[in-house]
Amino acid sequence: MSTEVKVPALPESVSEATVVTWHKQAGEAVERDENLVDLETDKVVLEVPAPDDGVLGEILKAEGETVTAGEIVAMLDAGALAAAPAGESAKPDQAAEPPAVVSKPAADSPANAAMPPLSPAVRHLVESHEVDPRQIPATGRNGRLLKADVLQFVEKAATAPSPAPAPAPAPAATPSGAATVPATGAGVEDREERRVPMTRLRQRIAERLVEAQQTAAMLTTFNEVNMQPVMDLRARYKEQFLKSHDTKLGFMSFFVKAAVEALKRYPAVNASIDGSDILYHGYYDVGIAVSSERGLMVPVLRDADQRSFAEIESGIADFGERAQAGKIGIDELTGGTFTITNGGIFGSLLSTPILNPPQSGILGMHKIQERPMVENGQVIVRPMMYLAHSYDHRIIDGKEAVQFLVTIKDMLEDPARLLLEV
């Protein structure tokens, strides 16, 4: 019995998706709920599971094609078994002619290996460089070939020593006084260009960043914080914290706690514009920017004000792991009221973060760097971090924005206040 494999319901505001990778090919046996194909939307990657046990029949939508909700992407022969290898179906008492000896490639030969699944971007890259993807070591999840794998393979091939060229014939003698002109292009390296289509997520990120700059009166205020008190507290309790809560004590929980306290004091930063109204949110859903192979994602830590340090740390660690695995759900990427992004993990010393619409504020963390500071007339080296607060000036006055950031600074430089809520 043939069963239709359909595109599942897409997230709200998402009208279509792109077929990224088929994990099974026609004729292969599949098990119920086994992932058949990945679909990429402008927000998340969706997995399409097998509706039943059987054999995958015809694939109707190839990688790179656009699909919509409910559209049929393949047919599944439910209950069927994959075809047995030639010769296994013969009965033991049947006489059979000996098979002809056919020369074939060795089993480990790249030409005899199965073609790995390729995303549209990777396929374009492979074709443009005219390389065999079966010769390239894949480092992606489930043996998926990544763009970085192809580029590294091409770079190694380009830098490999080439056979010594045959000696050139001696140049003919030139008349006295004549200049020797080098051949056109001699000594000039080829300049390569690559055209790679944007992923849906990258397109969406680009749209939202442009939207934020075009629609909001965005402004950024800066300050710096002495991280020594937080670092001392963390060093003192990190081992005990790990044993008690089975999660590491990082810096992010301190920043989330400090931001929530500042949002309580300055509710306009936790608000958003809805038409001609200001919508004040009575809850604190903090988005945490995390990096993944597909780009930047901002999953939301719901009710951050009601979470303990351990719950915040474990929640953020879970976001990071699932972002790398492409397992962040669409419901986890929507509805935040404020965002925190940490460019310091990549070495950024100072930046101006862009708002995440419709939010009105975002906090940018940066690299911790030892700098000389003057305290009580003495020059002392302290681990300092620049903080950046970008805000929508339409509803947040400069005074509020500055005081909001100063509150975060004060909380971090005296972290006991986070526990006492003073």
Secondary structure, DSSP 4 states (H G I P E B T S, - for coil): -EEEEEPPPPPTT---EEEEEESS-TT-EE-TT-EEEEEE-SS-EEEEE-SSSEEEEEE-S-TT-EE-TT-EEEEEEET--PPPPTTTTS-TTS--PPPPP-----TT-GGGSPPPP--HHHHHHHHHHT--GGGSPP-SGGGPPPHHHHHHHHHHHHHSPPPPPPPPPPPPPPPTTPPPPPPTTTTPPP------PPPHHHHHHHHHHHHHHHHS-EEEEEEEEE-HHHHHHHHHHHHHHHHHHSS---SHHHHHHHHHHHHHH-GGGG-EEETTEEE--SS--EEE-EEETTEEE--EETTGGG--HHHHHHHHHHHHHHHHTT---GGGGS--SEEEEEGGGGT-S---PPP-TTBSEEEEE---EEEEEEETTEEEEEEEEEEEEEEETTTS-HHHHHHHHHHHHHHHHSTHHHHHT-
